[in-house]
C-alpha cells in the first residue's frame, strides 16, 4: 500500500461537527430556543459549503440533493426554534396557512 498517494479529504466536516455539538450543548445547558437556532444555522452553513463545492465527508449524495436536504432541514430547525415560545408568531403563521 502506498503512503501519501491518496489523501482523505475531510473538508468542512470537523467545523460542522463542532458547531452541532456546541448547539446541542447550548440546547441542554442554556435554552432550547438558542440551541435549536444554533444547530439549524450550522446545518445551513453546511448546505452553503456543500453548494460552494467544499464536500469532503459532507458529500453523501449528489450536490443538489445535499444542498436541498440540508437547507430545508436547517430552515425548519431555525423556524421551529423561533416559534418555540412565541405564541403571536405561531398565530400569525397559522392564520396565513389557514387561508
mmCIF file as gemmi writes it, N, C-alpha and C atoms, coordinates in Angstrom:
data_model
loop_
_atom_site.group_PDB
_atom_site.id
_atom_site.type_symbol
_atom_site.label_atom_id
_atom_site.label_alt_id
_atom_site.label_comp_id
_atom_site.label_asym_id
_atom_site.label_entity_id
_atom_site.label_seq_id
_atom_site.pdbx_PDB_ins_code
_atom_site.Cartn_x
_atom_site.Cartn_y
_atom_site.Cartn_z
_atom_site.occupancy
_atom_site.B_iso_or_equiv
_atom_site.pdbx_formal_charge
_atom_site.auth_seq_id
_atom_site.auth_asym_id
_atom_site.pdbx_PDB_model_num
ATOM 1 N N . UNK Axp A 1 ? 0.841 -1.171 0 1 0 ? 1 A 1
ATOM 2 C CA . UNK Axp A 1 ? 0 0 0 1 0 ? 1 A 1
ATOM 3 C C . UNK Axp A 1 ? 0.89 1.239 0 1 0 ? 1 A 1
ATOM 4 N N . UNK Axp A 2 ? 0.648 2.141 -0.884 1 0 ? 2 A 1
ATOM 5 C CA . UNK Axp A 2 ? 1.482 3.339 -0.968 1 0 ? 2 A 1
ATOM 6 C C . UNK Axp A 2 ? 1.018 4.38 0.032 1 0 ? 2 A 1
ATOM 7 N N . UNK Axp A 3 ? 1.984 5.053 0.597 1 0 ? 3 A 1
ATOM 8 C CA . UNK Axp A 3 ? 1.654 6.071 1.591 1 0 ? 3 A 1
ATOM 9 C C . UNK Axp A 3 ? 1.681 7.443 0.947 1 0 ? 3 A 1
ATOM 10 N N . UNK Axp A 4 ? 0.647 8.229 1.233 1 0 ? 4 A 1
ATOM 11 C CA . UNK Axp A 4 ? 0.631 9.614 0.78 1 0 ? 4 A 1
ATOM 12 C C . UNK Axp A 4 ? 0.15 9.817 -0.631 1 0 ? 4 A 1
ATOM 13 N N . UNK Axp A 5 ? -0.172 8.757 -1.359 1 0 ? 5 A 1
ATOM 14 C CA . UNK Axp A 5 ? -0.623 8.96 -2.733 1 0 ? 5 A 1
ATOM 15 C C . UNK Axp A 5 ? -2.085 9.387 -2.79 1 0 ? 5 A 1
ATOM 16 N N . UNK Axp A 6 ? -2.878 8.901 -1.859 1 0 ? 6 A 1
ATOM 17 C CA . UNK Axp A 6 ? -4.293 9.268 -1.847 1 0 ? 6 A 1
ATOM 18 C C . UNK Axp A 6 ? -4.662 9.736 -0.445 1 0 ? 6 A 1
ATOM 19 N N . UNK Axp A 7 ? -5.016 11.014 -0.349 1 0 ? 7 A 1
ATOM 20 C CA . UNK Axp A 7 ? -5.367 11.582 0.952 1 0 ? 7 A 1
ATOM 21 C C . UNK Axp A 7 ? -6.872 11.69 1.066 1 0 ? 7 A 1
ATOM 22 N N . UNK Axp A 8 ? -7.342 11.484 2.261 1 0 ? 8 A 1
ATOM 23 C CA . UNK Axp A 8 ? -8.761 11.619 2.53 1 0 ? 8 A 1
ATOM 24 C C . UNK Axp A 8 ? -9.081 13.09 2.764 1 0 ? 8 A 1
ATOM 25 N N . UNK Axp A 9 ? -10.095 13.583 2.102 1 0 ? 9 A 1
ATOM 26 C CA . UNK Axp A 9 ? -10.466 14.985 2.227 1 0 ? 9 A 1
ATOM 27 C C . UNK Axp A 9 ? -11.576 15.135 3.261 1 0 ? 9 A 1
ATOM 28 N N . UNK Axp A 10 ? -11.247 15.72 4.391 1 0 ? 10 A 1
ATOM 29 C CA . UNK Axp A 10 ? -12.252 15.929 5.426 1 0 ? 10 A 1
ATOM 30 C C . UNK Axp A 10 ? -13.048 17.197 5.16 1 0 ? 10 A 1
ATOM 31 N N . UNK Axp A 11 ? -12.468 18.159 4.505 1 0 ? 11 A 1
ATOM 32 C CA . UNK Axp A 11 ? -13.177 19.387 4.171 1 0 ? 11 A 1
ATOM 33 C C . UNK Axp A 11 ? -13.708 20.085 5.416 1 0 ? 11 A 1
ATOM 34 N N . UNK Axp A 12 ? -14.939 20.587 5.352 1 0 ? 12 A 1
ATOM 35 C CA . UNK Axp A 12 ? -15.51 21.327 6.48 1 0 ? 12 A 1
ATOM 36 C C . UNK Axp A 12 ? -16.188 20.438 7.526 1 0 ? 12 A 1
ATOM 37 N N . UNK Axp A 13 ? -16.054 19.116 7.4 1 0 ? 13 A 1
ATOM 38 C CA . UNK Axp A 13 ? -16.755 18.207 8.303 1 0 ? 13 A 1
ATOM 39 C C . UNK Axp A 13 ? -16.455 18.461 9.779 1 0 ? 13 A 1
ATOM 40 N N . UNK Axp A 14 ? -15.196 18.64 10.196 1 0 ? 14 A 1
ATOM 41 C CA . UNK Axp A 14 ? -14.943 18.901 11.63 1 0 ? 14 A 1
ATOM 42 C C . UNK Axp A 14 ? -15.58 20.205 12.118 1 0 ? 14 A 1
ATOM 43 N N . UNK Axp A 15 ? -15.607 21.231 11.282 1 0 ? 15 A 1
ATOM 44 C CA . UNK Axp A 15 ? -16.229 22.505 11.655 1 0 ? 15 A 1
ATOM 45 C C . UNK Axp A 15 ? -17.726 22.326 11.892 1 0 ? 15 A 1
ATOM 46 N N . UNK Axp A 16 ? -18.391 21.61 11.022 1 0 ? 16 A 1
ATOM 47 C CA . UNK Axp A 16 ? -19.822 21.373 11.159 1 0 ? 16 A 1
ATOM 48 C C . UNK Axp A 16 ? -20.095 20.493 12.374 1 0 ? 16 A 1
ATOM 49 N N . UNK Axp A 17 ? -19.271 19.493 12.598 1 0 ? 17 A 1
ATOM 50 C CA . UNK Axp A 17 ? -19.445 18.613 13.747 1 0 ? 17 A 1
ATOM 51 C C . UNK Axp A 17 ? -19.293 19.369 15.06 1 0 ? 17 A 1
ATOM 52 N N . UNK Axp A 18 ? -18.276 20.217 15.168 1 0 ? 18 A 1
ATOM 53 C CA . UNK Axp A 18 ? -18.081 21.013 16.383 1 0 ? 18 A 1
ATOM 54 C C . UNK Axp A 18 ? -19.237 21.987 16.582 1 0 ? 18 A 1
ATOM 55 N N . UNK Axp A 19 ? -19.705 22.604 15.505 1 0 ? 19 A 1
ATOM 56 C CA . UNK Axp A 19 ? -20.841 23.513 15.61 1 0 ? 19 A 1
ATOM 57 C C . UNK Axp A 19 ? -22.102 22.815 16.08 1 0 ? 19 A 1
ATOM 58 N N . UNK Axp A 20 ? -22.342 21.605 15.579 1 0 ? 20 A 1
ATOM 59 C CA . UNK Axp A 20 ? -23.517 20.849 16.003 1 0 ? 20 A 1
ATOM 60 C C . UNK Axp A 20 ? -23.413 20.451 17.474 1 0 ? 20 A 1
ATOM 61 N N . UNK Axp A 21 ? -22.223 20.055 17.908 1 0 ? 21 A 1
ATOM 62 C CA . UNK Axp A 21 ? -22.034 19.691 19.325 1 0 ? 21 A 1
ATOM 63 C C . UNK Axp A 21 ? -22.254 20.907 20.219 1 0 ? 21 A 1
ATOM 64 N N . UNK Axp A 22 ? -21.742 22.055 19.817 1 0 ? 22 A 1
ATOM 65 C CA . UNK Axp A 22 ? -21.953 23.278 20.593 1 0 ? 22 A 1
ATOM 66 C C . UNK Axp A 22 ? -23.438 23.627 20.645 1 0 ? 22 A 1
ATOM 67 N N . UNK Axp A 23 ? -24.137 23.475 19.525 1 0 ? 23 A 1
ATOM 68 C CA . UNK Axp A 23 ? -25.574 23.747 19.506 1 0 ? 23 A 1
ATOM 69 C C . UNK Axp A 23 ? -26.357 22.826 20.426 1 0 ? 23 A 1
ATOM 70 N N . UNK Axp A 24 ? -25.995 21.552 20.455 1 0 ? 24 A 1
ATOM 71 C CA . UNK Axp A 24 ? -26.677 20.609 21.34 1 0 ? 24 A 1
ATOM 72 C C . UNK Axp A 24 ? -26.378 20.939 22.801 1 0 ? 24 A 1
ATOM 73 N N . UNK Axp A 25 ? -25.129 21.318 23.104 1 0 ? 25 A 1
ATOM 74 C CA . UNK Axp A 25 ? -24.79 21.702 24.47 1 0 ? 25 A 1
ATOM 75 C C . UNK Axp A 25 ? -25.538 22.968 24.897 1 0 ? 25 A 1
ATOM 76 N N . UNK Axp A 26 ? -25.666 23.922 23.989 1 0 ? 26 A 1
ATOM 77 C CA . UNK Axp A 26 ? -26.431 25.129 24.293 1 0 ? 26 A 1
ATOM 78 C C . UNK Axp A 26 ? -27.891 24.774 24.543 1 0 ? 26 A 1
ATOM 79 N N . UNK Axp A 27 ? -28.433 23.844 23.753 1 0 ? 27 A 1
ATOM 80 C CA . UNK Axp A 27 ? -29.807 23.395 23.959 1 0 ? 27 A 1
ATOM 81 C C . UNK Axp A 27 ? -29.98 22.789 25.342 1 0 ? 27 A 1
ATOM 82 N N . UNK Axp A 28 ? -29.035 21.99 25.75 1 0 ? 28 A 1
ATOM 83 C CA . UNK Axp A 28 ? -29.149 21.283 27.024 1 0 ? 28 A 1
ATOM 84 C C . UNK Axp A 28 ? -28.917 22.191 28.224 1 0 ? 28 A 1
ATOM 85 N N . UNK Axp A 29 ? -27.881 23.038 28.155 1 0 ? 29 A 1
ATOM 86 C CA . UNK Axp A 29 ? -27.48 23.81 29.327 1 0 ? 29 A 1
ATOM 87 C C . UNK Axp A 29 ? -28.066 25.22 29.384 1 0 ? 29 A 1
ATOM 88 N N . UNK Axp A 30 ? -28.352 25.849 28.258 1 0 ? 30 A 1
ATOM 89 C CA . UNK Axp A 30 ? -28.763 27.25 28.262 1 0 ? 30 A 1
ATOM 90 C C . UNK Axp A 30 ? -30.247 27.398 27.956 1 0 ? 30 A 1
ATOM 91 N N . UNK Axp A 31 ? -30.621 27.181 26.694 1 0 ? 31 A 1
ATOM 92 C CA . UNK Axp A 31 ? -32 27.436 26.275 1 0 ? 31 A 1
ATOM 93 C C . UNK Axp A 31 ? -32.282 26.65 24.996 1 0 ? 31 A 1
ATOM 94 N N . UNK Axp A 32 ? -33.392 25.923 24.94 1 0 ? 32 A 1
ATOM 95 C CA . UNK Axp A 32 ? -33.71 25.167 23.722 1 0 ? 32 A 1
ATOM 96 C C . UNK Axp A 32 ? -33.888 26.038 22.478 1 0 ? 32 A 1
ATOM 97 N N . UNK Axp A 33 ? -34.363 27.268 22.671 1 0 ? 33 A 1
ATOM 98 C CA . UNK Axp A 33 ? -34.535 28.142 21.507 1 0 ? 33 A 1
ATOM 99 C C . UNK Axp A 33 ? -33.198 28.473 20.871 1 0 ? 33 A 1
ATOM 100 N N . UNK Axp A 34 ? -32.248 28.884 21.678 1 0 ? 34 A 1
ATOM 101 C CA . UNK Axp A 34 ? -30.934 29.253 21.139 1 0 ? 34 A 1
ATOM 102 C C . UNK Axp A 34 ? -30.177 28.051 20.615 1 0 ? 34 A 1
ATOM 103 N N . UNK Axp A 35 ? -30.315 26.925 21.277 1 0 ? 35 A 1
ATOM 104 C CA . UNK Axp A 35 ? -29.639 25.72 20.805 1 0 ? 35 A 1
ATOM 105 C C . UNK Axp A 35 ? -30.185 25.24 19.478 1 0 ? 35 A 1
ATOM 106 N N . UNK Axp A 36 ? -31.508 25.24 19.335 1 0 ? 36 A 1
ATOM 107 C CA . UNK Axp A 36 ? -32.11 24.857 18.06 1 0 ? 36 A 1
ATOM 108 C C . UNK Axp A 36 ? -31.737 25.811 16.946 1 0 ? 36 A 1
ATOM 109 N N . UNK Axp A 37 ? -31.694 27.092 17.285 1 0 ? 37 A 1
ATOM 110 C CA . UNK Axp A 37 ? -31.271 28.091 16.299 1 0 ? 37 A 1
ATOM 111 C C . UNK Axp A 37 ? -29.826 27.847 15.869 1 0 ? 37 A 1
ATOM 112 N N . UNK Axp A 38 ? -28.949 27.541 16.837 1 0 ? 38 A 1
ATOM 113 C CA . UNK Axp A 38 ? -27.534 27.302 16.521 1 0 ? 38 A 1
ATOM 114 C C . UNK Axp A 38 ? -27.36 26.057 15.656 1 0 ? 38 A 1
ATOM 115 N N . UNK Axp A 39 ? -28.056 24.98 15.982 1 0 ? 39 A 1
ATOM 116 C CA . UNK Axp A 39 ? -27.943 23.754 15.186 1 0 ? 39 A 1
ATOM 117 C C . UNK Axp A 39 ? -28.49 23.986 13.776 1 0 ? 39 A 1
ATOM 118 N N . UNK Axp A 40 ? -29.618 24.669 13.663 1 0 ? 40 A 1
ATOM 119 C CA . UNK Axp A 40 ? -30.163 24.978 12.342 1 0 ? 40 A 1
ATOM 120 C C . UNK Axp A 40 ? -29.229 25.849 11.521 1 0 ? 40 A 1
ATOM 121 N N . UNK Axp A 41 ? -28.614 26.829 12.169 1 0 ? 41 A 1
ATOM 122 C CA . UNK Axp A 41 ? -27.67 27.696 11.464 1 0 ? 41 A 1
ATOM 123 C C . UNK Axp A 41 ? -26.447 26.919 10.998 1 0 ? 41 A 1
ATOM 124 N N . UNK Axp A 42 ? -25.954 26.013 11.824 1 0 ? 42 A 1
ATOM 125 C CA . UNK Axp A 42 ? -24.794 25.2 11.441 1 0 ? 42 A 1
ATOM 126 C C . UNK Axp A 42 ? -25.144 24.304 10.257 1 0 ? 42 A 1
ATOM 127 N N . UNK Axp A 43 ? -26.353 23.76 10.245 1 0 ? 43 A 1
ATOM 128 C CA . UNK Axp A 43 ? -26.76 22.911 9.125 1 0 ? 43 A 1
ATOM 129 C C . UNK Axp A 43 ? -26.905 23.735 7.849 1 0 ? 43 A 1
ATOM 130 N N . UNK Axp A 44 ? -27.384 24.983 7.966 1 0 ? 44 A 1
ATOM 131 C CA . UNK Axp A 44 ? -27.464 25.833 6.779 1 0 ? 44 A 1
ATOM 132 C C . UNK Axp A 44 ? -26.074 26.256 6.301 1 0 ? 44 A 1
ATOM 133 N N . UNK Axp A 45 ? -25.128 26.426 7.212 1 0 ? 45 A 1
ATOM 134 C CA . UNK Axp A 45 ? -23.74 26.684 6.805 1 0 ? 45 A 1
ATOM 135 C C . UNK Axp A 45 ? -23.189 25.475 6.057 1 0 ? 45 A 1
ATOM 136 N N . UNK Axp A 46 ? -23.518 24.271 6.529 1 0 ? 46 A 1
ATOM 137 C CA . UNK Axp A 46 ? -23.092 23.059 5.823 1 0 ? 46 A 1
ATOM 138 C C . UNK Axp A 46 ? -23.674 23.02 4.414 1 0 ? 46 A 1
ATOM 139 N N . UNK Axp A 47 ? -24.929 23.447 4.26 1 0 ? 47 A 1
ATOM 140 C CA . UNK Axp A 47 ? -25.549 23.492 2.929 1 0 ? 47 A 1
ATOM 141 C C . UNK Axp A 47 ? -24.83 24.494 2.034 1 0 ? 47 A 1
ATOM 142 N N . UNK Axp A 48 ? -24.482 25.65 2.597 1 0 ? 48 A 1
ATOM 143 C CA . UNK Axp A 48 ? -23.773 26.66 1.801 1 0 ? 48 A 1
ATOM 144 C C . UNK Axp A 48 ? -22.384 26.171 1.391 1 0 ? 48 A 1
ATOM 145 N N . UNK Axp A 49 ? -21.691 25.507 2.311 1 0 ? 49 A 1
ATOM 146 C CA . UNK Axp A 49 ? -20.366 24.969 1.979 1 0 ? 49 A 1
ATOM 147 C C . UNK Axp A 49 ? -20.46 23.864 0.94 1 0 ? 49 A 1
ATOM 148 N N . UNK Axp A 50 ? -21.48 23.043 1.052 1 0 ? 50 A 1
ATOM 149 C CA . UNK Axp A 50 ? -21.676 21.968 0.064 1 0 ? 50 A 1
ATOM 150 C C . UNK Axp A 50 ? -22.016 22.562 -1.297 1 0 ? 50 A 1
ATOM 151 N N . UNK Axp A 51 ? -22.81 23.639 -1.309 1 0 ? 51 A 1
ATOM 152 C CA . UNK Axp A 51 ? -23.15 24.308 -2.563 1 0 ? 51 A 1
ATOM 153 C C . UNK Axp A 51 ? -21.912 24.928 -3.2 1 0 ? 51 A 1
ATOM 154 N N . UNK Axp A 52 ? -21.011 25.444 -2.361 1 0 ? 52 A 1
ATOM 155 C CA . UNK Axp A 52 ? -19.797 26.08 -2.872 1 0 ? 52 A 1
ATOM 156 C C . UNK Axp A 52 ? -18.773 25.07 -3.371 1 0 ? 52 A 1
ATOM 157 N N . UNK Axp A 53 ? -19.001 23.792 -3.118 1 0 ? 53 A 1
ATOM 158 C CA . UNK Axp A 53 ? -18.095 22.778 -3.64 1 0 ? 53 A 1
ATOM 159 C C . UNK Axp A 53 ? -17.176 22.157 -2.617 1 0 ? 53 A 1
ATOM 160 N N . UNK Axp A 54 ? -17.263 22.605 -1.372 1 0 ? 54 A 1
ATOM 161 C CA . UNK Axp A 54 ? -16.441 22.027 -0.327 1 0 ? 54 A 1
ATOM 162 C C . UNK Axp A 54 ? -17.165 20.807 0.23 1 0 ? 54 A 1
ATOM 163 N N . UNK Axp A 55 ? -16.956 19.681 -0.378 1 0 ? 55 A 1
ATOM 164 C CA . UNK Axp A 55 ? -17.689 18.486 0.006 1 0 ? 55 A 1
ATOM 165 C C . UNK Axp A 55 ? -17.048 17.732 1.144 1 0 ? 55 A 1
ATOM 166 N N . UNK Axp A 56 ? -15.908 17.142 0.869 1 0 ? 56 A 1
ATOM 167 C CA . UNK Axp A 56 ? -15.281 16.302 1.87 1 0 ? 56 A 1
ATOM 168 C C . UNK Axp A 56 ? -16.208 15.177 2.273 1 0 ? 56 A 1
ATOM 169 N N . UNK Axp A 57 ? -16.307 14.945 3.556 1 0 ? 57 A 1
ATOM 170 C CA . UNK Axp A 57 ? -17.193 13.902 4.057 1 0 ? 57 A 1
ATOM 171 C C . UNK Axp A 57 ? -18.635 14.37 4.159 1 0 ? 57 A 1
ATOM 172 N N . UNK Axp A 58 ? -18.906 15.623 3.801 1 0 ? 58 A 1
ATOM 173 C CA . UNK Axp A 58 ? -20.286 16.095 3.765 1 0 ? 58 A 1
ATOM 174 C C . UNK Axp A 58 ? -20.999 15.601 2.51 1 0 ? 58 A 1
ATOM 175 N N . UNK Axp A 59 ? -20.235 15.207 1.505 1 0 ? 59 A 1
ATOM 176 C CA . UNK Axp A 59 ? -20.855 14.811 0.237 1 0 ? 59 A 1
ATOM 177 C C . UNK Axp A 59 ? -21.265 13.34 0.295 1 0 ? 59 A 1
ATOM 178 N N . UNK Axp A 60 ? -22.543 13.135 0.543 1 0 ? 60 A 1
ATOM 179 C CA . UNK Axp A 60 ? -23.086 11.789 0.629 1 0 ? 60 A 1
ATOM 180 C C . UNK Axp A 60 ? -23.764 11.44 -0.694 1 0 ? 60 A 1
ATOM 181 N N . UNK Axp A 61 ? -24.613 12.322 -1.153 1 0 ? 61 A 1
ATOM 182 C CA . UNK Axp A 61 ? -25.363 12.119 -2.383 1 0 ? 61 A 1
ATOM 183 C C . UNK Axp A 61 ? -24.897 13.151 -3.398 1 0 ? 61 A 1
ATOM 184 N N . UNK Axp A 62 ? -25.73 13.423 -4.38 1 0 ? 62 A 1
ATOM 185 C CA . UNK Axp A 62 ? -25.376 14.458 -5.346 1 0 ? 62 A 1
ATOM 186 C C . UNK Axp A 62 ? -25.411 15.824 -4.652 1 0 ? 62 A 1
ATOM 187 N N . UNK Axp A 63 ? -24.748 16.779 -5.246 1 0 ? 63 A 1
ATOM 188 C CA . UNK Axp A 63 ? -24.671 18.108 -4.645 1 0 ? 63 A 1
ATOM 189 C C . UNK Axp A 63 ? -26.057 18.726 -4.498 1 0 ? 63 A 1
ATOM 190 N N . UNK Axp A 64 ? -26.882 18.606 -5.516 1 0 ? 64 A 1
ATOM 191 C CA . UNK Axp A 64 ? -28.216 19.19 -5.465 1 0 ? 64 A 1
ATOM 192 C C . UNK Axp A 64 ? -29.041 18.598 -4.316 1 0 ? 64 A 1
ATOM 193 N N . UNK Axp A 65 ? -29.018 17.287 -4.186 1 0 ? 65 A 1
ATOM 194 C CA . UNK Axp A 65 ? -29.778 16.632 -3.116 1 0 ? 65 A 1
ATOM 195 C C . UNK Axp A 65 ? -29.267 17.042 -1.75 1 0 ? 65 A 1
ATOM 196 N N . UNK Axp A 66 ? -27.952 17.093 -1.586 1 0 ? 66 A 1
ATOM 197 C CA . UNK Axp A 66 ? -27.381 17.504 -0.299 1 0 ? 66 A 1
ATOM 198 C C . UNK Axp A 66 ? -27.772 18.93 0.063 1 0 ? 66 A 1
ATOM 199 N N . UNK Axp A 67 ? -27.668 19.836 -0.891 1 0 ? 67 A 1
ATOM 200 C CA . UNK Axp A 67 ? -27.969 21.246 -0.617 1 0 ? 67 A 1
ATOM 201 C C . UNK Axp A 67 ? -29.442 21.425 -0.278 1 0 ? 67 A 1
ATOM 202 N N . UNK Axp A 68 ? -30.32 20.798 -1.024 1 0 ? 68 A 1
ATOM 203 C CA . UNK Axp A 68 ? -31.756 20.934 -0.751 1 0 ? 68 A 1
ATOM 204 C C . UNK Axp A 68 ? -32.1 20.332 0.601 1 0 ? 68 A 1
ATOM 205 N N . UNK Axp A 69 ? -31.6 19.132 0.878 1 0 ? 69 A 1
ATOM 206 C CA . UNK Axp A 69 ? -31.909 18.467 2.143 1 0 ? 69 A 1
ATOM 207 C C . UNK Axp A 69 ? -31.387 19.256 3.332 1 0 ? 69 A 1
ATOM 208 N N . UNK Axp A 70 ? -30.13 19.676 3.279 1 0 ? 70 A 1
ATOM 209 C CA . UNK Axp A 70 ? -29.549 20.424 4.397 1 0 ? 70 A 1
ATOM 210 C C . UNK Axp A 70 ? -30.223 21.783 4.568 1 0 ? 70 A 1
ATOM 211 N N . UNK Axp A 71 ? -30.54 22.451 3.477 1 0 ? 71 A 1
ATOM 212 C CA . UNK Axp A 71 ? -31.184 23.762 3.572 1 0 ? 71 A 1
ATOM 213 C C . UNK Axp A 71 ? -32.571 23.667 4.204 1 0 ? 71 A 1
ATOM 214 N N . UNK Axp A 72 ? -33.359 22.726 3.746 1 0 ? 72 A 1
ATOM 215 C CA . UNK Axp A 72 ? -34.716 22.582 4.288 1 0 ? 72 A 1
ATOM 216 C C . UNK Axp A 72 ? -34.663 22.186 5.755 1 0 ? 72 A 1
ATOM 217 N N . UNK Axp A 73 ? -33.82 21.231 6.099 1 0 ? 73 A 1
ATOM 218 C CA . UNK Axp A 73 ? -33.721 20.787 7.483 1 0 ? 73 A 1
ATOM 219 C C . UNK Axp A 73 ? -33.226 21.918 8.394 1 0 ? 73 A 1
ATOM 220 N N . UNK Axp A 74 ? -32.222 22.673 7.949 1 0 ? 74 A 1
ATOM 221 C CA . UNK Axp A 74 ? -31.725 23.798 8.738 1 0 ? 74 A 1
ATOM 222 C C . UNK Axp A 74 ? -32.758 24.887 8.898 1 0 ? 74 A 1
ATOM 223 N N . UNK Axp A 75 ? -33.493 25.196 7.819 1 0 ? 75 A 1
ATOM 224 C CA . UNK Axp A 75 ? -34.536 26.216 7.89 1 0 ? 75 A 1
ATOM 225 C C . UNK Axp A 75 ? -35.656 25.8 8.841 1 0 ? 75 A 1
ATOM 226 N N . UNK Axp A 76 ? -36.056 24.542 8.795 1 0 ? 76 A 1
ATOM 227 C CA . UNK Axp A 76 ? -37.115 24.057 9.687 1 0 ? 76 A 1
ATOM 228 C C . UNK Axp A 76 ? -36.66 24.123 11.145 1 0 ? 76 A 1
ATOM 229 N N . UNK Axp A 77 ? -35.411 23.788 11.417 1 0 ? 77 A 1
ATOM 230 C CA . UNK Axp A 77 ? -34.904 23.887 12.791 1 0 ? 77 A 1
ATOM 231 C C . UNK Axp A 77 ? -34.886 25.332 13.278 1 0 ? 77 A 1
ATOM 232 N N . UNK Axp A 78 ? -34.431 26.247 12.44 1 0 ? 78 A 1
ATOM 233 C CA . UNK Axp A 78 ? -34.399 27.657 12.831 1 0 ? 78 A 1
ATOM 234 C C . UNK Axp A 78 ? -35.815 28.179 13.047 1 0 ? 78 A 1
ATOM 235 N N . UNK Axp A 79 ? -36.726 27.851 12.142 1 0 ? 79 A 1
ATOM 236 C CA . UNK Axp A 79 ? -38.107 28.301 12.278 1 0 ? 79 A 1
ATOM 237 C C . UNK Axp A 79 ? -38.759 27.716 13.533 1 0 ? 79 A 1
ATOM 238 N N . UNK Axp A 80 ? -38.517 26.458 13.796 1 0 ? 80 A 1
ATOM 239 C CA . UNK Axp A 80 ? -39.078 25.827 14.986 1 0 ? 80 A 1
ATOM 240 C C . UNK Axp A 80 ? -38.531 26.464 16.253 1 0 ? 80 A 1
ATOM 241 N N . UNK Axp A 81 ? -37.255 26.77 16.26 1 0 ? 81 A 1
ATOM 242 C CA . UNK Axp A 81 ? -36.678 27.397 17.454 1 0 ? 81 A 1
ATOM 243 C C . UNK Axp A 81 ? -37.226 28.802 17.661 1 0 ? 81 A 1
ATOM 244 N N . UNK Axp A 82 ? -37.533 29.503 16.582 1 0 ? 82 A 1
ATOM 245 C CA . UNK Axp A 82 ? -38.12 30.835 16.723 1 0 ? 82 A 1
ATOM 246 C C . UNK Axp A 82 ? -39.568 30.766 17.193 1 0 ? 82 A 1
ATOM 247 N N . UNK Axp A 83 ? -40.27 29.7 16.823 1 0 ? 83 A 1
ATOM 248 C CA . UNK Axp A 83 ? -41.676 29.559 17.186 1 0 ? 83 A 1
ATOM 249 C C . UNK Axp A 83 ? -41.892 28.887 18.532 1 0 ? 83 A 1
ATOM 250 N N . UNK Axp A 84 ? -40.845 28.423 19.174 1 0 ? 84 A 1
ATOM 251 C CA . UNK Axp A 84 ? -40.979 27.571 20.353 1 0 ? 84 A 1
ATOM 252 C C . UNK Axp A 84 ? -41.802 28.215 21.459 1 0 ? 84 A 1
ATOM 253 N N . UNK Axp A 85 ? -41.533 29.462 21.796 1 0 ? 85 A 1
ATOM 254 C CA . UNK Axp A 85 ? -42.262 30.13 22.875 1 0 ? 85 A 1
ATOM 255 C C . UNK Axp A 85 ? -42.933 31.416 22.42 1 0 ? 85 A 1
ATOM 256 N N . UNK Axp A 86 ? -43.122 31.591 21.127 1 0 ? 86 A 1
ATOM 257 C CA . UNK Axp A 86 ? -43.685 32.829 20.595 1 0 ? 86 A 1
ATOM 258 C C . UNK Axp A 86 ? -45.098 32.562 20.077 1 0 ? 86 A 1
ATOM 259 N N . UNK Axp A 87 ? -46.101 32.787 20.923 1 0 ? 87 A 1
ATOM 260 C CA . UNK Axp A 87 ? -47.483 32.48 20.559 1 0 ? 87 A 1
ATOM 261 C C . UNK Axp A 87 ? -48.033 33.416 19.491 1 0 ? 87 A 1
ATOM 262 N N . UNK Axp A 88 ? -47.607 34.689 19.484 1 0 ? 88 A 1
ATOM 263 C CA . UNK Axp A 88 ? -48.102 35.632 18.482 1 0 ? 88 A 1
ATOM 264 C C . UNK Axp A 88 ? -47.64 35.239 17.088 1 0 ? 88 A 1
ATOM 265 N N . UNK Axp A 89 ? -46.379 34.849 16.969 1 0 ? 89 A 1
ATOM 266 C CA . UNK Axp A 89 ? -45.849 34.448 15.665 1 0 ? 89 A 1
ATOM 267 C C . UNK Axp A 89 ? -46.476 33.142 15.199 1 0 ? 89 A 1
ATOM 268 N N . UNK Axp A 90 ? -46.732 32.223 16.139 1 0 ? 90 A 1
ATOM 269 C CA . UNK Axp A 90 ? -47.424 30.982 15.799 1 0 ? 90 A 1
ATOM 270 C C . UNK Axp A 90 ? -48.811 31.281 15.242 1 0 ? 90 A 1
ATOM 271 N N . UNK Axp A 91 ? -49.543 32.174 15.887 1 0 ? 91 A 1
ATOM 272 C CA . UNK Axp A 91 ? -50.899 32.517 15.433 1 0 ? 91 A 1
ATOM 273 C C . UNK Axp A 91 ? -50.859 33.158 14.052 1 0 ? 91 A 1
ATOM 274 N N . UNK Axp A 92 ? -49.871 34.012 13.814 1 0 ? 92 A 1
ATOM 275 C CA . UNK Axp A 92 ? -49.748 34.652 12.5 1 0 ? 92 A 1
ATOM 276 C C . UNK Axp A 92 ? -49.496 33.627 11.403 1 0 ? 92 A 1
ATOM 277 N N . UNK Axp A 93 ? -48.578 32.712 11.638 1 0 ? 93 A 1
ATOM 278 C CA . UNK Axp A 93 ? -48.263 31.699 10.634 1 0 ? 93 A 1
ATOM 279 C C . UNK Axp A 93 ? -49.442 30.77 10.399 1 0 ? 93 A 1
ATOM 280 N N . UNK Axp A 94 ? -50.116 30.371 11.48 1 0 ? 94 A 1
ATOM 281 C CA . UNK Axp A 94 ? -51.289 29.51 11.312 1 0 ? 94 A 1
ATOM 282 C C . UNK Axp A 94 ? -52.412 30.216 10.567 1 0 ? 94 A 1
ATOM 283 N N . UNK Axp A 95 ? -52.584 31.522 10.789 1 0 ? 95 A 1
ATOM 284 C CA . UNK Axp A 95 ? -53.615 32.256 10.054 1 0 ? 95 A 1
ATOM 285 C C . UNK Axp A 95 ? -53.24 32.386 8.569 1 0 ? 95 A 1
ATOM 286 N N . UNK Axp A 96 ? -51.961 32.502 8.271 1 0 ? 96 A 1
ATOM 287 C CA . UNK Axp A 96 ? -51.525 32.563 6.865 1 0 ? 96 A 1
ATOM 288 C C . UNK Axp A 96 ? -51.732 31.221 6.178 1 0 ? 96 A 1
ATOM 289 N N . UNK Axp A 97 ? -51.471 30.137 6.9 1 0 ? 97 A 1
ATOM 290 C CA . UNK Axp A 97 ? -51.627 28.81 6.303 1 0 ? 97 A 1
ATOM 291 C C . UNK Axp A 97 ? -53.086 28.391 6.192 1 0 ? 97 A 1
ATOM 292 N N . UNK Axp A 98 ? -53.932 28.924 7.058 1 0 ? 98 A 1
ATOM 293 C CA . UNK Axp A 98 ? -55.345 28.54 7.049 1 0 ? 98 A 1
ATOM 294 C C . UNK Axp A 98 ? -56.09 29.134 5.854 1 0 ? 98 A 1
ATOM 295 N N . UNK Axp A 99 ? -55.576 30.202 5.323 1 0 ? 99 A 1
ATOM 296 C CA . UNK Axp A 99 ? -56.225 30.749 4.126 1 0 ? 99 A 1
ATOM 297 C C . UNK Axp A 99 ? -56.8 32.028 4.323 1 0 ? 99 A 1
